[in-house]
Amino acid sequence: MKPAKAKMPRKPVIKKGSQSNLKDPVGVYCRVRPLSFPDQECCVEVVNSTTVQLHTPEGYRLNRNGDYKETQYSFKRVFGIHTTQKELFDVVASPLVDDLIHGKNGLLFTYGVTGSGKTHTMTGSPGYGGLLPRCLNMIFNSIGSFQAKRYVFKSNDRNSMEIQCEVDALLERQKREAMPVPKTPSNKRQADPEFADMINVQEFCKAEEIDEDSVYGVFVSYIEIYNNYIYDLLEEVQLDPIKPKLPQSKILREDKNHNMYVAGCTEVEVKSTEEAFEVFWRGQKKRRIANTHLNRESSRSHSVFSIKLVQAPLDADGDNVLQEKEQITISQLSLVDLAGSERTNRTKAEGNRLREAGNINQSLMTLRTCMEVLRENQTYGTNKMVPYRDSKLTHLFKNYFDGEGKVRMIVCVNPKAEDYEESLQVLRFAEVTQEVEVARPVDKAICGLTPGRRYRNLPRGGPVGDEPLVTEVILQSFPPLPPSKLLDINDEETLPKLIEALEKRHHLRQLMTEELNKQCMNFKALLKEFDSSLLNKENYIQEKLNEKEKLISGQKSEIERLEKKNKTLEYKIEVLEKTTTIYEEDKRNLQQELESQNQKLQRQFSDKRRLEARLQGMVTETSMKWQKECERRVAATQLEMQNKLWVKDEKLKQLKAIVTEPKPEKPERPSRERDRERILPRSVSPSPVPLSSNNIAQISTGQQLMSQPQLHRRSNSCSSISVASCISEWEQKLSPFSTPVNVTSLARHRQQEPGQSKTCIVSDRRRGMYWTEGREMVPTFNSEIGVEEDRCRRNTPIPVRHRRSRSAGSRWVDHKPASNVQTETVMQPHVPNAITVSVANEKALAKCEKYMLTHQELASDGEIQTKVIKGDVYKTRGGGQSVQFTDIETLKQESPTGVPLLLR
């Protein structure tokens, strides 16, 4: 017969008014294990049946305020150190088993730090069976007499079940028994002494209201999640001592109902508690455990033991399983033993242990993140995506949190003080988890068949109804017997009548026998004819079955080929995803490296521009220094030659005057008016002012006319002086002018921009200053060159300088020479409402009260240094302007070579 398939789990149609909108919070229970030693310090205290209190141990006792810190956490139920396994099972696991038998899913997992008693709670110890054996015991106590025969239910690779008829199941059993592979443990054999004490539960527990009109089948599977890879612990791997094969990891798939399952996972049908626990124990020996600093047998992986209960109703006669796949119900209970979270600095993990601890903590952190996002979405109405796919653990149980069954969590706590920080994090996570709500699962749909059909058609002791039996009808057709009582010894009528009646009956019996034989012969002929027709039909059906089997075998081979191709493509996709991840990581690294290189190039370009500006300033400064040095040397040489020429000329003039003067007579002093009007016929030598060669010609022309009368007066009044005294007197008078005053100030100036004359000097004794190269104002001597300051000179009083009122507001002359180098500093010299000039002039000074000169020079470190020289403008007695410098401000730019740069 064609097998029927079932969905896992089946989603019945939700009718209006159902309880699908109702939600239940995640049930979180807390169990505190006893201390290993009585003298250990305890940091966890059970306050009541729903509250525990966590207080800081001695090493961490003071908080920031210097007080003792105690925190209380509330749960649905708290189990103390004296709680038995039976009490824990009755409260936590028994309702989940009852829901499993009634077609609902359930998830139960233990959570806690390493060494807190999670495996003891789930599996148990000799004499103290845990939750897992007690769940199996309750299941088989409830459905023991209603189980279907082995292989009536058959699992497939698509997370569903198939139903086989009795004949196919019998053939399957014979086929399995003939195979040389190890047989599935029989339910009649005795339990292994290694775990017999764990499953020997004295208390009898059974679910209520079992559907007696259905048959049940139990399938178990056992997997572990190690380093975020899924491995099948029940998979039979042939041992190869030469080249052993490593276990292959399994992948998660999604069925047509969007439920997650492990593809290719081994599912074993079991018929008793002993058989189921023996299968579990066989997988438990393959589970990865290791010895750490905190736990001698620390679980290095998350284990998931799944109990799948298949339920199918009986047909209307109550004899066989109903061959309708819509009426099959599959429910599942997953018992999860999570690996304990741990800190590597306490476990002293290295190598593989360190990698395992990292993957364990990462998967537990993902579970915590999923709970927090679910809580946030339900509390604040947000629609954030829950990161189920970040871990295989959360991805596998995604359907439970979406409303496919009840979720229960047991938080195991070790009260010792050394686990204070880990216990604090565990209790915080558990308190947040119980705020997450899960949709309540709906009840299964009713099949619609009459209840009680299993026992209705069973044979009973008496006849059915009031219809007479066939023997009674036949006996009634015989003639009645005459009375056979002999009243007298000489009675001769009774016996003959009885013999006659018996003969009639015997004759009737013979007739009926002949008729029966004829009917039997006719029936045999009909049977032979029917047999022949039936044989023909069987041959025809067999031919059709052979054709169908060939077609099915071809389809199976095609399916296997497609599945292999699918696995190959999935493997390629996984490889491509890993390659894509590697390439994306390389791309991000290259982008970061490119950004760092761009920033480095920008810094180098900025340093290059700053260095170019510095070198340009140095070149300009050096060329200007050498040019000024050359000018100074030429001016000094010219001055020296002019001084020598002037001295010789004066000596010759005095000698000529001595030689040509008349005989001594009474000296007669001429009047001042006559001296002023008299003009000497000879020319006067140029004054030895220490200026540049271009400036000498301009100044000497203007000063020659001013010094002629006074020189003539000296020659008349001092005619009796000797030549030597005259020479020494002239040298003393000229000594202040022999010092190169302007050479020093000229050395501080920069080269003038092209197109302007190198020398622009305006000399006026009324102003008391001159302008050098259009850059600075240099005060000059107010005395006339070559004028004799004798006793008869008229003294002129110097007028007092009057400053302009400050209350009227100050205006500035911003003197910025055109040869200045443009800098890139953020701060720039700027004065609002100022008159900006590149060459100082009298017109601009007459309008302002303040003067500011921007001067640039090279600092000791080679950087360009800008100085702002400020001064006040005063009017002179001759009607001009003079500047008195009052303050200097310096602006300097430095390269941040010693400052670390933070690049992100």
Secondary structure as GFF3:
##gff-version 3
##sequence-region A 1 904
A	DSSP	beta_strand	4	6	.	.	.	ID=ss1
A	DSSP	beta_strand	23	25	.	.	.	ID=ss2
A	DSSP	beta_strand	27	32	.	.	.	ID=ss3
A	DSSP	beta_strand	44	48	.	.	.	ID=ss4
A	DSSP	beta_strand	51	55	.	.	.	ID=ss5
A	DSSP	three_ten_helix	58	60	.	.	.	ID=ss6
A	DSSP	beta_strand	70	74	.	.	.	ID=ss7
A	DSSP	beta_strand	77	79	.	.	.	ID=ss8
A	DSSP	alpha_helix	85	88	.	.	.	ID=ss9
A	DSSP	pi_helix	89	93	.	.	.	ID=ss10
A	DSSP	alpha_helix	94	101	.	.	.	ID=ss11
A	DSSP	beta_strand	105	112	.	.	.	ID=ss12
A	DSSP	alpha_helix	118	122	.	.	.	ID=ss13
A	DSSP	beta_strand	124	125	.	.	.	ID=ss14
A	DSSP	beta_strand	128	129	.	.	.	ID=ss15
A	DSSP	alpha_helix	131	143	.	.	.	ID=ss16
A	DSSP	three_ten_helix	144	146	.	.	.	ID=ss17
A	DSSP	beta_strand	153	155	.	.	.	ID=ss18
A	DSSP	beta_strand	161	163	.	.	.	ID=ss19
A	DSSP	alpha_helix	166	178	.	.	.	ID=ss20
A	DSSP	alpha_helix	196	199	.	.	.	ID=ss21
A	DSSP	beta_strand	214	226	.	.	.	ID=ss22
A	DSSP	beta_strand	229	232	.	.	.	ID=ss23
A	DSSP	beta_strand	249	250	.	.	.	ID=ss24
A	DSSP	beta_strand	252	254	.	.	.	ID=ss25
A	DSSP	beta_strand	260	262	.	.	.	ID=ss26
A	DSSP	beta_strand	268	270	.	.	.	ID=ss27
A	DSSP	alpha_helix	273	284	.	.	.	ID=ss28
A	DSSP	beta_strand	289	290	.	.	.	ID=ss29
A	DSSP	beta_strand	298	299	.	.	.	ID=ss30
A	DSSP	beta_strand	302	313	.	.	.	ID=ss31
A	DSSP	three_ten_helix	325	327	.	.	.	ID=ss32
A	DSSP	beta_strand	329	337	.	.	.	ID=ss33
A	DSSP	alpha_helix	344	347	.	.	.	ID=ss34
A	DSSP	alpha_helix	352	380	.	.	.	ID=ss35
A	DSSP	three_ten_helix	388	390	.	.	.	ID=ss36
A	DSSP	alpha_helix	392	396	.	.	.	ID=ss37
A	DSSP	alpha_helix	398	399	.	.	.	ID=ss38
A	DSSP	pi_helix	400	404	.	.	.	ID=ss39
A	DSSP	beta_strand	405	413	.	.	.	ID=ss40
A	DSSP	three_ten_helix	417	419	.	.	.	ID=ss41
A	DSSP	alpha_helix	420	433	.	.	.	ID=ss42
A	DSSP	beta_strand	437	439	.	.	.	ID=ss43
A	DSSP	alpha_helix	453	456	.	.	.	ID=ss44
A	DSSP	alpha_helix	470	477	.	.	.	ID=ss45
A	DSSP	alpha_helix	494	660	.	.	.	ID=ss46
A	DSSP	alpha_helix	672	677	.	.	.	ID=ss47
A	DSSP	alpha_helix	693	717	.	.	.	ID=ss48
A	DSSP	alpha_helix	723	738	.	.	.	ID=ss49
A	DSSP	alpha_helix	741	747	.	.	.	ID=ss50
A	DSSP	beta_strand	769	772	.	.	.	ID=ss51
A	DSSP	beta_strand	776	779	.	.	.	ID=ss52
A	DSSP	three_ten_helix	806	808	.	.	.	ID=ss53
A	DSSP	beta_strand	812	815	.	.	.	ID=ss54
A	DSSP	beta_strand	835	837	.	.	.	ID=ss55
A	DSSP	alpha_helix	842	847	.	.	.	ID=ss56
A	DSSP	beta_strand	850	858	.	.	.	ID=ss57
A	DSSP	beta_strand	864	875	.	.	.	ID=ss58
A	DSSP	beta_strand	881	892	.	.	.	ID=ss59
###
